[in-house]
């Protein structure tokens, strides 16, 4: 696992041991950041279910101004801390050891507004919809924010209630891009 592009290009990243973390494949990361393009620059990036932190670190490498990494496993956060030290992004990041609901409450109290929110829950996660609703209800997303969910096909229909902007399939992995509810667009059309 490595950083694909940007200031830390080529840096090898560590992954937590065990079956609980499924690192995002390089080709999926490459596609994700190709789609996001210039939106990443100077953004506040929120990496939920961060695992190794590879996606948030990729965002930092590509010019994101700050990234908040969230994971409820301390061993994952220890690995993220190592990866941030290796890439020299520790000063542009924050780690939170909590679940998404608790994190959303913390960030809402602090007035944090993320520009890009990346969610990569475990593929056996029963329903991501309530998590997305919590993020929107707590108001921790900026006006022109975008949520990106990495998920399996089985989660696809559970996302239909949201304002889906774009979806892409890479093998068994799907990326779904969701706009903030008050932003209206024709599903699947246009550019980010």
Short mmCIF file of the C-alpha atoms (twelve columns), coordinates in Angstrom:
data_MODEL
# 
_entry.id   MODEL 
# 
loop_
_atom_site.group_PDB 
_atom_site.id 
_atom_site.type_symbol 
_atom_site.label_atom_id 
_atom_site.label_alt_id 
_atom_site.label_comp_id 
_atom_site.label_asym_id 
_atom_site.label_seq_id 
_atom_site.Cartn_x 
_atom_site.Cartn_y 
_atom_site.Cartn_z 
_atom_site.pdbx_PDB_model_num 
ATOM 1   C CA . UNK A 1   0.000   0.000  0.000   1 
ATOM 2   C CA . UNK A 2   1.433   3.360  -1.025  1 
ATOM 3   C CA . UNK A 3   0.652   7.023  -1.624  1 
ATOM 4   C CA . UNK A 4   -0.151  7.351  -5.328  1 
ATOM 5   C CA . UNK A 5   0.409   11.048 -6.060  1 
ATOM 6   C CA . UNK A 6   1.297   14.417 -4.607  1 
ATOM 7   C CA . UNK A 7   3.938   15.539 -2.140  1 
ATOM 8   C CA . UNK A 8   4.256   12.101 -0.463  1 
ATOM 9   C CA . UNK A 9   4.081   10.104 -3.707  1 
ATOM 10  C CA . UNK A 10  5.547   6.620  -3.371  1 
ATOM 11  C CA . UNK A 11  5.583   6.536  0.436   1 
ATOM 12  C CA . UNK A 12  4.789   3.023  1.667   1 
ATOM 13  C CA . UNK A 13  2.033   2.859  4.247   1 
ATOM 14  C CA . UNK A 14  1.427   0.322  6.956   1 
ATOM 15  C CA . UNK A 15  -1.923  -1.466 7.318   1 
ATOM 16  C CA . UNK A 16  -3.377  -2.692 10.614  1 
ATOM 17  C CA . UNK A 17  -3.097  -6.444 11.079  1 
ATOM 18  C CA . UNK A 18  -6.226  -8.572 11.100  1 
ATOM 19  C CA . UNK A 19  -9.328  -9.061 9.009   1 
ATOM 20  C CA . UNK A 20  -11.169 -5.978 10.301  1 
ATOM 21  C CA . UNK A 21  -9.437  -3.593 7.878   1 
ATOM 22  C CA . UNK A 22  -9.838  -3.866 4.110   1 
ATOM 23  C CA . UNK A 23  -7.464  -1.329 2.531   1 
ATOM 24  C CA . UNK A 24  -8.806  0.622  -0.432  1 
ATOM 25  C CA . UNK A 25  -7.217  -0.736 -3.618  1 
ATOM 26  C CA . UNK A 26  -4.811  1.593  -5.428  1 
ATOM 27  C CA . UNK A 27  -6.972  1.624  -8.560  1 
ATOM 28  C CA . UNK A 28  -10.022 2.678  -6.520  1 
ATOM 29  C CA . UNK A 29  -8.006  5.442  -4.810  1 
ATOM 30  C CA . UNK A 30  -6.671  6.574  -8.176  1 
ATOM 31  C CA . UNK A 31  -10.199 6.717  -9.611  1 
ATOM 32  C CA . UNK A 32  -11.573 8.490  -6.535  1 
ATOM 33  C CA . UNK A 33  -9.021  11.283 -6.653  1 
ATOM 34  C CA . UNK A 34  -9.279  11.578 -10.405 1 
ATOM 35  C CA . UNK A 35  -13.020 12.211 -10.007 1 
ATOM 36  C CA . UNK A 36  -12.505 14.667 -7.119  1 
ATOM 37  C CA . UNK A 37  -9.805  16.563 -9.008  1 
ATOM 38  C CA . UNK A 38  -9.267  20.122 -7.795  1 
ATOM 39  C CA . UNK A 39  -11.894 19.791 -5.032  1 
ATOM 40  C CA . UNK A 40  -9.213  18.185 -2.863  1 
ATOM 41  C CA . UNK A 41  -6.930  21.236 -2.801  1 
ATOM 42  C CA . UNK A 42  -7.335  23.291 0.412   1 
ATOM 43  C CA . UNK A 43  -10.220 21.086 1.569   1 
ATOM 44  C CA . UNK A 44  -11.035 19.911 5.072   1 
ATOM 45  C CA . UNK A 45  -11.161 16.139 4.550   1 
ATOM 46  C CA . UNK A 46  -12.961 13.819 6.983   1 
ATOM 47  C CA . UNK A 47  -11.878 10.158 6.770   1 
ATOM 48  C CA . UNK A 48  -14.435 8.018  8.624   1 
ATOM 49  C CA . UNK A 49  -13.724 4.338  9.385   1 
ATOM 50  C CA . UNK A 50  -10.157 5.358  8.540   1 
ATOM 51  C CA . UNK A 51  -8.427  1.976  8.995   1 
ATOM 52  C CA . UNK A 52  -4.852  2.659  7.868   1 
ATOM 53  C CA . UNK A 53  -5.591  6.288  6.993   1 
ATOM 54  C CA . UNK A 54  -4.494  5.709  3.391   1 
ATOM 55  C CA . UNK A 55  -7.346  7.683  1.803   1 
ATOM 56  C CA . UNK A 56  -6.988  10.690 4.099   1 
ATOM 57  C CA . UNK A 57  -3.202  10.643 3.652   1 
ATOM 58  C CA . UNK A 58  -3.698  10.559 -0.116  1 
ATOM 59  C CA . UNK A 59  -5.919  13.651 0.241   1 
ATOM 60  C CA . UNK A 60  -3.224  15.431 2.273   1 
ATOM 61  C CA . UNK A 61  -0.578  14.474 -0.273  1 
ATOM 62  C CA . UNK A 62  -2.751  15.977 -3.017  1 
ATOM 63  C CA . UNK A 63  -3.190  19.312 -1.247  1 
ATOM 64  C CA . UNK A 64  -5.969  18.942 1.310   1 
ATOM 65  C CA . UNK A 65  -5.285  21.517 4.017   1 
ATOM 66  C CA . UNK A 66  -6.346  19.293 6.940   1 
ATOM 67  C CA . UNK A 67  -7.687  15.787 7.555   1 
ATOM 68  C CA . UNK A 68  -9.589  14.366 10.500  1 
ATOM 69  C CA . UNK A 69  -9.157  10.594 10.818  1 
ATOM 70  C CA . UNK A 70  -11.864 8.722  12.725  1 
ATOM 71  C CA . UNK A 71  -11.745 5.110  13.835  1 
ATOM 72  C CA . UNK A 72  -13.083 3.331  16.895  1 
ATOM 73  C CA . UNK A 73  -10.110 0.937  17.122  1 
ATOM 74  C CA . UNK A 74  -7.032  2.210  18.972  1 
ATOM 75  C CA . UNK A 75  -4.710  -0.146 17.070  1 
ATOM 76  C CA . UNK A 76  -5.869  1.392  13.782  1 
ATOM 77  C CA . UNK A 77  -5.185  4.887  15.102  1 
ATOM 78  C CA . UNK A 78  -1.684  3.800  16.155  1 
ATOM 79  C CA . UNK A 79  -1.010  2.684  12.567  1 
ATOM 80  C CA . UNK A 80  -2.441  5.951  11.185  1 
ATOM 81  C CA . UNK A 81  -0.157  7.885  13.558  1 
ATOM 82  C CA . UNK A 82  2.860   5.948  12.179  1 
ATOM 83  C CA . UNK A 83  1.770   6.588  8.587   1 
ATOM 84  C CA . UNK A 84  1.321   10.300 9.292   1 
ATOM 85  C CA . UNK A 85  4.797   10.504 10.832  1 
ATOM 86  C CA . UNK A 86  6.302   8.729  7.806   1 
ATOM 87  C CA . UNK A 87  4.576   11.110 5.364   1 
ATOM 88  C CA . UNK A 88  5.147   14.166 7.596   1 
ATOM 89  C CA . UNK A 89  1.458   15.101 7.714   1 
ATOM 90  C CA . UNK A 90  0.963   14.882 11.493  1 
ATOM 91  C CA . UNK A 91  0.749   18.673 11.795  1 
ATOM 92  C CA . UNK A 92  -2.143  18.786 9.285   1 
ATOM 93  C CA . UNK A 93  -4.226  16.088 10.901  1 
ATOM 94  C CA . UNK A 94  -6.268  15.073 13.890  1 
ATOM 95  C CA . UNK A 95  -7.160  11.582 15.107  1 
ATOM 96  C CA . UNK A 96  -10.412 10.779 16.886  1 
ATOM 97  C CA . UNK A 97  -10.998 7.455  18.646  1 
ATOM 98  C CA . UNK A 98  -14.793 7.171  18.533  1 
ATOM 99  C CA . UNK A 99  -17.692 5.950  16.456  1 
ATOM 100 C CA . UNK A 100 -19.213 8.165  13.779  1 
ATOM 101 C CA . UNK A 101 -22.188 9.339  15.863  1 
ATOM 102 C CA . UNK A 102 -20.022 10.472 18.778  1 
ATOM 103 C CA . UNK A 103 -17.554 12.088 16.371  1 
ATOM 104 C CA . UNK A 104 -20.354 13.976 14.605  1 
ATOM 105 C CA . UNK A 105 -21.503 15.377 17.964  1 
ATOM 106 C CA . UNK A 106 -17.956 16.438 18.889  1 
ATOM 107 C CA . UNK A 107 -17.346 18.136 15.542  1 
ATOM 108 C CA . UNK A 108 -20.764 19.836 15.597  1 
ATOM 109 C CA . UNK A 109 -20.012 21.366 19.020  1 
ATOM 110 C CA . UNK A 110 -16.696 22.637 17.635  1 
ATOM 111 C CA . UNK A 111 -18.345 24.092 14.530  1 
ATOM 112 C CA . UNK A 112 -16.327 21.914 12.133  1 
ATOM 113 C CA . UNK A 113 -17.565 21.882 8.512   1 
ATOM 114 C CA . UNK A 114 -15.924 19.286 6.264   1 
ATOM 115 C CA . UNK A 115 -15.658 19.815 2.513   1 
ATOM 116 C CA . UNK A 116 -15.149 16.147 1.659   1 
ATOM 117 C CA . UNK A 117 -16.309 13.214 3.786   1 
ATOM 118 C CA . UNK A 118 -15.083 9.723  2.949   1 
ATOM 119 C CA . UNK A 119 -16.850 6.722  4.485   1 
ATOM 120 C CA . UNK A 120 -15.455 3.229  4.127   1 
ATOM 121 C CA . UNK A 121 -17.438 1.162  6.632   1 
ATOM 122 C CA . UNK A 122 -16.882 -2.593 6.916   1 
ATOM 123 C CA . UNK A 123 -18.634 -4.319 4.003   1 
ATOM 124 C CA . UNK A 124 -20.771 -6.270 6.487   1 
ATOM 125 C CA . UNK A 125 -22.065 -2.971 7.931   1 
ATOM 126 C CA . UNK A 126 -25.803 -3.507 7.812   1 
ATOM 127 C CA . UNK A 127 -26.978 -0.034 6.823   1 
ATOM 128 C CA . UNK A 128 -24.962 3.092  6.102   1 
ATOM 129 C CA . UNK A 129 -28.069 5.291  5.657   1 
ATOM 130 C CA . UNK A 130 -28.445 6.212  9.343   1 
ATOM 131 C CA . UNK A 131 -24.761 7.199  9.496   1 
ATOM 132 C CA . UNK A 132 -25.166 9.514  6.506   1 
ATOM 133 C CA . UNK A 133 -28.285 11.032 8.098   1 
ATOM 134 C CA . UNK A 134 -26.357 11.698 11.329  1 
ATOM 135 C CA . UNK A 135 -23.631 13.512 9.373   1 
ATOM 136 C CA . UNK A 136 -26.186 15.748 7.660   1 
ATOM 137 C CA . UNK A 137 -28.315 16.315 10.802  1 
ATOM 138 C CA . UNK A 138 -25.325 17.342 12.908  1 
ATOM 139 C CA . UNK A 139 -24.376 19.902 10.257  1 
ATOM 140 C CA . UNK A 140 -20.708 18.956 10.037  1 
ATOM 141 C CA . UNK A 141 -20.554 19.385 6.274   1 
ATOM 142 C CA . UNK A 142 -19.815 22.605 4.399   1 
ATOM 143 C CA . UNK A 143 -22.277 24.175 1.963   1 
ATOM 144 C CA . UNK A 144 -20.779 22.577 -1.161  1 
ATOM 145 C CA . UNK A 145 -19.704 19.372 0.536   1 
ATOM 146 C CA . UNK A 146 -19.581 15.934 -0.964  1 
ATOM 147 C CA . UNK A 147 -19.851 12.557 0.763   1 
ATOM 148 C CA . UNK A 148 -18.134 9.588  -0.830  1 
ATOM 149 C CA . UNK A 149 -19.037 6.076  0.266   1 
ATOM 150 C CA . UNK A 150 -16.949 3.023  -0.599  1 
ATOM 151 C CA . UNK A 151 -19.233 0.003  -0.394  1 
ATOM 152 C CA . UNK A 152 -20.239 -3.353 -1.783  1 
ATOM 153 C CA . UNK A 153 -23.098 -3.994 -4.186  1 
ATOM 154 C CA . UNK A 154 -25.327 -5.195 -1.320  1 
ATOM 155 C CA . UNK A 155 -25.378 -1.659 0.147   1 
ATOM 156 C CA . UNK A 156 -26.369 -0.078 -3.165  1 
ATOM 157 C CA . UNK A 157 -30.147 0.010  -2.748  1 
ATOM 158 C CA . UNK A 158 -29.883 1.396  0.774   1 
ATOM 159 C CA . UNK A 159 -28.402 4.596  -0.657  1 
ATOM 160 C CA . UNK A 160 -31.322 5.383  -2.999  1 
ATOM 161 C CA . UNK A 161 -32.903 7.841  -0.546  1 
ATOM 162 C CA . UNK A 162 -29.971 10.251 -0.896  1 
ATOM 163 C CA . UNK A 163 -29.076 12.822 -3.527  1 
ATOM 164 C CA . UNK A 164 -26.692 10.579 -5.476  1 
ATOM 165 C CA . UNK A 165 -24.554 12.587 -7.830  1 
ATOM 166 C CA . UNK A 166 -22.452 9.820  -9.299  1 
ATOM 167 C CA . UNK A 167 -21.664 6.127  -8.897  1 
ATOM 168 C CA . UNK A 168 -18.743 4.094  -10.189 1 
ATOM 169 C CA . UNK A 169 -18.009 0.377  -9.980  1 
ATOM 170 C CA . UNK A 170 -14.510 -1.093 -9.710  1 
ATOM 171 C CA . UNK A 171 -14.694 -4.890 -9.490  1 
ATOM 172 C CA . UNK A 172 -16.680 -5.633 -6.314  1 
ATOM 173 C CA . UNK A 173 -16.183 -2.100 -5.000  1 
ATOM 174 C CA . UNK A 174 -18.591 0.788  -5.569  1 
ATOM 175 C CA . UNK A 175 -17.970 4.484  -5.007  1 
ATOM 176 C CA . UNK A 176 -21.118 6.541  -4.458  1 
ATOM 177 C CA . UNK A 177 -20.908 10.337 -4.405  1 
ATOM 178 C CA . UNK A 178 -23.664 12.084 -2.432  1 
ATOM 179 C CA . UNK A 179 -24.392 15.795 -2.469  1 
ATOM 180 C CA . UNK A 180 -25.668 17.701 0.525   1 
ATOM 181 C CA . UNK A 181 -29.499 17.364 0.559   1 
ATOM 182 C CA . UNK A 182 -30.298 21.009 -0.272  1 
ATOM 183 C CA . UNK A 183 -28.260 20.804 -3.486  1 
ATOM 184 C CA . UNK A 184 -30.299 19.461 -6.400  1 
ATOM 185 C CA . UNK A 185 -28.850 17.931 -9.526  1 
ATOM 186 C CA . UNK A 186 -29.798 15.431 -12.180 1 
ATOM 187 C CA . UNK A 187 -28.536 12.052 -10.884 1 
ATOM 188 C CA . UNK A 188 -25.346 10.908 -12.490 1 
ATOM 189 C CA . UNK A 189 -24.865 13.863 -14.784 1 
ATOM 190 C CA . UNK A 190 -22.438 16.731 -14.757 1 
ATOM 191 C CA . UNK A 191 -19.031 17.064 -13.229 1 
ATOM 192 C CA . UNK A 192 -17.831 17.633 -9.715  1 
# 
